[in-house]
Amino acid sequence: MTTPVSTNAGGQREPVLRMEEISKSFAGVPVLHDVRLEVKRSEVHALTGENGAGKSTLMKILAGIHQKDEGRIYLNGKPVDIRSPREAIRFGISMIHQELYPVRDMTVCQNIFLGREPYSRFTRVVDRRKEREETRRLFEEMDIAVDPDQKMGNLSVAEMQMVEIAKAVSCSSSIIIMDEPTSAITGKEVAKLFETISGLKAKGIAVIYISHKIEEIFTICDSISVLRDGRYIETRHAREFDRDSLVSRMVGREIKDLFPKSKAERGLVTLEVEGLTQNGVFDNISFKAHKGEVLGLSGLMGAGRSEVVETIFGFRGSDGGTIRVNGKEIVMKSPADAIRHGIALITDDRKTKGLNLTASVRDNITLVNLKAFSRFGQLIRLKKENETADDEIKKFRIKARDRYQSVGTLSGGTQQKVVLSKWLLNDPEIILLDEPTRGIDVGAKAEIYGIISHLAETGKTIVMVSSELPEILGLCDRVIVLYHGRISEELERKDFNQERIIKAAMGNPDGATSLNKN
């Protein structure tokens, strides 16, 4: 239901949402301290801050997932107590989560109407025809090319994200919370999303927008609120900030040289890929990567970038081609083969492929290198393991209560540091990075960029997949652009050009492709 707008005693329109003095602790650890937020009708309001600032916790309180310890919530000037997600929806509040939790064995339209299915007035049986028709109408309005009868499990992450957005829109909410809604969708889909948001504004709906992509915030948002370390800092109109002032308010310090590119010497070829093919996914991929080099893999989502590095690492099988490490041909039947030959992969999905979320920080850090902490290959030397974990926590500035804290309770940026620590502890020679800064804040990004640059400086070979062009342009020595599973362009750093890379990613490279440079 959408609650009508009310006015205060002076005749001025009340904000659609007001949160005052909100505090929350988990297991005695304070997460929010007297936080406030005010959002107007027909406004896109950015909620910004580093990972761990409390943004998602505040929004989960608003969405009824968590219960506040203290504070007050007002909708259209009236106090409310939101005790469950179902109550939040009844109050006109929907949330699109950063981490997607669809019911994969159900169809798209069943997911859209899950928990609020339309019933036949006579039989009281779910009206699947109406469910399907309503989904088709919704998708037509939002220009979403997904079959409502498809199983959710058959969709790409980007398609699942668009379905979740459509589901929130279908609830006729007065407030829609979007937590990192573009983290897994392409430029074309981002443009569609922004059109949808503009349409929501025109209908009087308020959108609370959480994103670490600062350019998006300035493109789509009207107002910006900043949280830091669980505390409210300030709210301003978007035009009163610029990039530097916003980042400074978010992290409490200036961040200079976001891309600290070191002048590493390009050494011998360590990784050579020739004619690598996976039928229907990518074809005839060939490149060489050197010691001390950061080689970028760019292209649109679905171009085959992640699939190429997953095949090199042994997550996927290949239908042709060869992989050589230090001149020796290697058959990667499994990740164990890759690890044995000095290759590490930091995946694009840390939650399902990179971490054991129920295990501790210590157990995740030492997981890949357990032999180094075992006696006779069986008994774990706990003292050595604990000391190493503590050293890594300090080295990577991992924000955890202690080595025993569950990784699942950490912020996204902190989790990513745990993933990096885990793999680097094994001292790999070749490091494959797949979207290494997806879903993390600018402060954590700066730290990870520094780590990547340092690794290249020490002679490591880095192959980095990234959807963020500033990362490619700022960190890479060369970039290979993929289009529909094929290499469409290869550029040296001196020839980097954003427009040229975008054209190549769209299948229209500007100039001849140059492959396999030594």
N, C-alpha and C positions, 0 to 999 in steps of 0.2 A: 504494500500500500504506500502511496505517496502522501505525506502529511502536508496540508496547506500551509502557506507562509503566514506567520503572525507578525504583528507589529508591537513595539513597546509603547510605554505611556506617552512618549514624545511624538508618536506617530512614525518613527523611523522603523524600517524593516529590520526584524531580528535576523541574525545569522542563522542559516539552516542548521549549523552545528556549533556548539561551544563546549569545549572540554576544559575543566578548571582543576588545578592542583592534583593532577593524576599521579599517583605513586604506585609502584609495583616492585615486589621482590620475589625472587625464586630461591628457595632453600636458604633463606636468610641473606642472599646477595641482592642489594638494591639494583634495579635496572632502570626505573624511572623515578625522578624526584620532582614533585610539584610541577609537572608539565602542563602547559596549556596550549590550546589550538582553537582557532576560530575560522570557520569557513562559510562563505556566502553562497547563496543560490546563484546558479549560472556562472560558477567560477571554477577554473582549473587551478587547484592549489597544490604546489609542490611541497612535499615534506622531505627535507634533505638532511644529510649528516653522514658521518662515516659508518661503516659496519660496526654494530655494537652501540650506536648512539641511542637506540630505543625506538626507532621508527616503526619497525614491524610489530614490536610489542604493543605500542600505543594503538596501532591500527587493529591488532587482534583483540584488544580490549573493546574497541568500538564495534568490532564485528561479532562480539560475544564469545570468542574463542577462549580468551583469558578474562578473569574477573579482576577489576582494580582492587587494590588494598585501601586506597583513599582517593578522594576527589569526587567531582560531580560531572555529569554529562547532561546537556540540554539539546533537545531537538526542537527547532522553531520556538525557542524560549521556554519550553516545558521540560522539567526534569524527568529523566528516564533512567531505568536500571536495566541494562542489557545483560541477561543472564545466559544466553545461548545463541548460537548462530541462527536458529530458527526465529528467535525473538528479534534479532537484528534485521532479518529479512522482513519480518512483520512491521518493523519500524521504518522500512524503506532503505536499508543499508545492505549493499552487496560488496563482496571483496574478491578480487582476482589475485590469487596468490602467486608469488614468484616460483615456488615449487608446485608443479602440477600434480594433482591426485585424481585423475579420471578413473572411472570404472571401465577398464580396458575391454572386458568381455561383453559390454553392452554397446548398443549402437549410439551414434552421435545424438540423435533426437532423444533417446532415452536418458542420456547424460544431461542434456539441456533441461529436461523437465523432471529430473530425479528429485523425489520428495514433494513434488507439486504436480503430479500427473493429472491430466484431464480425464475425467470419468464420464462414461455414458450415463445420462440422466435416468435411463430405464433399467439397465443391467448392472450398473455400478462396477462395470469392468473398465479398465484403462482403455481410453479411446486412442488407439495407436494411429489411426488415420488422421485424427485432428492433431496429434502430437507431431506427425510427419509434416502435415500441411503448415502448421505454425512455424516449424523449424525452417522449411523452405522459404516461407515469406520473410522470416527474420534474416536468413542468409542472403536473400535477394536485396533487401534493404542495405545490408552491410557489405555487399559484393564479396561474399565468401564462397569460393568454389569448392565446397566439400559436400559429398553425398550424405544426406541425413541417415541413410541406412547402413553406412559403413560402420564397422566395429572401430571403437576409439583406439584400440591397440594397433590398428593398421595405419594410423595417421602419423605424420611427422610431428616432431615437437612443435614446429611453427604452426601447423594446422591445429594441433591440440590447443595452443595458446589462443588462436583466433576463436575457437569454439568456446573456450572459457570466457572470453570477452563477450561473445554473443549471449552466453548464458546469463551473465550479470546484467546485460542490457535488457534481456527478456523479463527480468524480475520487476520491471517498472519502478526502479528504485529512485529515491530523491538524492541519495549519496552513493557514488560508486568509488571504491578504493581500488587503485591499480598499483600493485607492488611489482616493480620491474616488468611491466607488460611487454617491453620490446627486447628482453634479454635473449629470446630465441626465435625472433622473426626477422625477415629480410627487409631491405629498404622499401620495396614495393608494399609490403604488408604494413610497415610502419606508417607509410603515407595513408593507407586505408584506415589505420587506427586513428590517426590524427583527424581525418575527415569524420570518423564516427564520434570522436570526442567533441568536435565542433558542433555536430548535430545534437549531442547530449546537452551541451551548453544552451543551444537555441531552445531546447525544451524545458529549460530551467533547472536541469540536473547539475549538482555539484560533483566534481571529480577531484579526489585526493590522489595525487600522482607521486609515486616514489620511484626515483631513477638515479643511477649513478652516472648517466650520460648527460653531462651538463648542457651540451648543445640542445638536447631534447627539451630540457627544462625551460631554456630561454625561448625555444620555438613555440611551445604549446601552453605554457603556464602563465597565469595572471599574477599570482602572488606566491611568495616563497617563505616558508617557515624553516628555521634551522634548529636542529637538536645537536647537542654535543655531550657525550658521556652521560646520557640519560637525563639531561637538563635542557630546558627551553632556553634558547639564545635570543632569537628575535624573529619578527615577521616584517617583510617589506613587499612593496609592489615589485614585480620582476624587473621592471625598467630601472629600479634604484640600485640594482646589483650589476656588476660585471663579473666575468669569470673569476678573476683574481680575488675580488672582494668576497665572492661567495665561497670559494675554496678556503680562503683564510678564516672565515667565520665557521665553516664546517670543521676544520681540523685544529683551529686555534693557533695556527702558525702559517707563515708563508711557505709555499712549495715552489722552489725554483728548479729549473732544469728538470722538468718532468721526465724527459727522455735523456738520461745521462749516457749518451753513446760514447763508448771508449774506442780508442784507435787500436784495436787488436790487429795483430798481423795475421793475414790469411795464410794458413799452413797447408800441410798435405791433405789430400782427399781422405776422409775417414769413412764416409757413407756414399755409396754409389748405387743408384736405382736405374735400371735399364729396362724399358719396355714393360713396366709393371702394369698388369691388366686384371680387372675384375669385371667380368661380363655384365653389362647393363649398368655399371656404376662408374668406372673410369677405364681409360684405354691408353696404352702406350705412354705411360708416365716415365720420363727419364730425366735425371738430374744428378749432380754431384754436390756434396756439401763438404766444407773444409774445416780444419781445426781453426778455432778463433773466429768463426763466421756465424752470423745470425742470418739464416735463409728463411725468408717469409713465403708462406703459401696463402695467396689471396684469392678471392672469387666470391660469388654469391652463395648463399646457403643452398645446398643441394648440388654444388659443382663437383663434389667428390673430395674435398680437402681433408676432412676428418677421416674418411674411409681410407685414403692413401696412408696416413700416418698409422692408423690402426692396423693396416695390412703389414706395414714395415715392422710393427711391434708384435705381430703374431696373433692379434685379436681376430683377424679375418684371414681367410685363405685367399690365394690368388689363382687366376686362370692362366697366367703367363708372366714372363719377365724374370729378372734376376735382381738380387740384393747382395751387394758386396760390402763388407766391413773391413777396412784397412787392406783392401785388395783381394780379400778372400770371399768367395761366394758362400752365402749362408742361406739355408732353408729355414724360414721362420714358421715352425709348426704350432708354436704357442708362445705366450709372453715369457715363459721360462727360458726359451731359446734366446729371445731378445735380451733378457736380463743377463744371461750367461755371456753374451757378446758385448756387454757394456752399453746397452741401450735402455733408456728410461722413457716412459710416456706419462706426462701429466695430462689427463683426459679433460674433455670439455664438460664432463658431468661428474664433479667431485663426489656428489652424494651417493651415486649408484656404482660408479666405477673406480673412484679414487680413494674412498675412505670406508672404514667400518664405523658407522655413526654411533653404535652402541658401545664401542670400545673406548678406552681412555686415550688421551693425547700421547702418553708414553707408548702404549701398545701399537698405535698407528705409526708413530715415528720409526719404531724399530722393526716393523713388520717385514719389510723387504730384506733386511739384513740380519735376521735372527741368528744365523750361524756364528756371527761375530760375538754373540752374547751367550753362546751355549758351551757347555762342557761335555766332551765326548759326543757331541751332536744331539744331546737329549736334554740335559739339565740347563735351565736358563740361569745365568749369573745375574741375579737381580740387582746387586749393588752396581755393577758395571752398566746395566741397562738403565737404571735410575739416573746415574751420573750423566750418561750420554743424553738421555731425554732432557734433563735439566739444562745441559749445555746447549742443546738445540733450541729449547724454548727461549733461552737468553739470546742466542745468536740470531734467531729469526724474529725476535721480539713478538713471540706468540702470546696473545692476551688471554691467558687461561689462569684460573684460580690456582691450580697446581698440576702436576703431571698426571694426576688421577682423574681430572675432569673429563666427562664424556665429550667426545668430539661433536656429537650431535647438538650440544648446547652452545657451541661457539658460533660467532658471526661468520658470514661467508668469506670475508677477507682473511680471518684467522684460520679457518678451515683450509683455505688455499695455501697458506704458509705451512701448515702441517703436511699437506701433500708434497710440497716442494722439499721440505725437510726430509720426509720419508725417502724420497728418491735420491736426493743428493747425498744422503748418508751412505748410500751404496757406491758413491763415487763413479757414476757412469761417464763414459767418454762422449756419448751421443745422447742429446736430450731433445725429445719431441714434445713440444708444447702445443696443446690444442685449446685455443681460447683461454689463455692463462689468467686473464683478468675479468672473465665474464661474471657479472653480478657483484663486483666488489667496488668499494669506494675509492675516491681519488687518492687519499692518503695511502691506502694499502697498495694501490696501483703503482704509485711512485716507488714504494719499497721493492715491489716485485720487478719493476723495470730496472732498478739498481742491481738486483740479484742477477737478472738476465745479462746485463752488460758486463758485470764482474765475471760471470761464468765464461763468456766469450773471451774476455781479457786473459783468463787463466788457461785458454787453449781448448775449451770444450766446443763441441760442434752443436749448434742449436738450429733446429728446424721448427719454425713457429707458425701455426695456423691462427689467423686473427681476422675477425670481421670488422675491426676498428682500424680504418685507414691511418689515423694518426699514429697508432702503434707500429704499423708496417713502415710508415715513412720515418718514424723517429728512431726505431731500433734496428732495422734490418740493413744488411750489407747488399743483399740481392733480394729480389722478389720474383716468384713464379706465380702467374695468374692462371687459374683454371676456369674453363667454361664448359659446362656439360660433360665433365669427366675428361677433358683434354687440356693440354697446356696451350694457351692462346698467346702468351707473352712472357718474356723473361727480361728483367731490367736490372742493371747495375745501379748502385746507390747514386752515382753521379747523374743518372738519367731518370731518377724518380720524378714522377709527375702524377698528381692525384687524378687529373682528368684522364690521363692515358691508362692508368690502372682501372678506373671505372669502365672505360670503353672496352678494355680487354675482358673484364669480368662479364660484360654484356655481349661478348662475342664479336666485338668490332675493334680489334687491336689497331693501334695507330703506329704502323711501322712493322717491319719484319720481325718475326720471332727468332730469337737466338738461343739455341739450346746447348746444354752440356759444355759450358765454358770451363776451362781448366784454371 
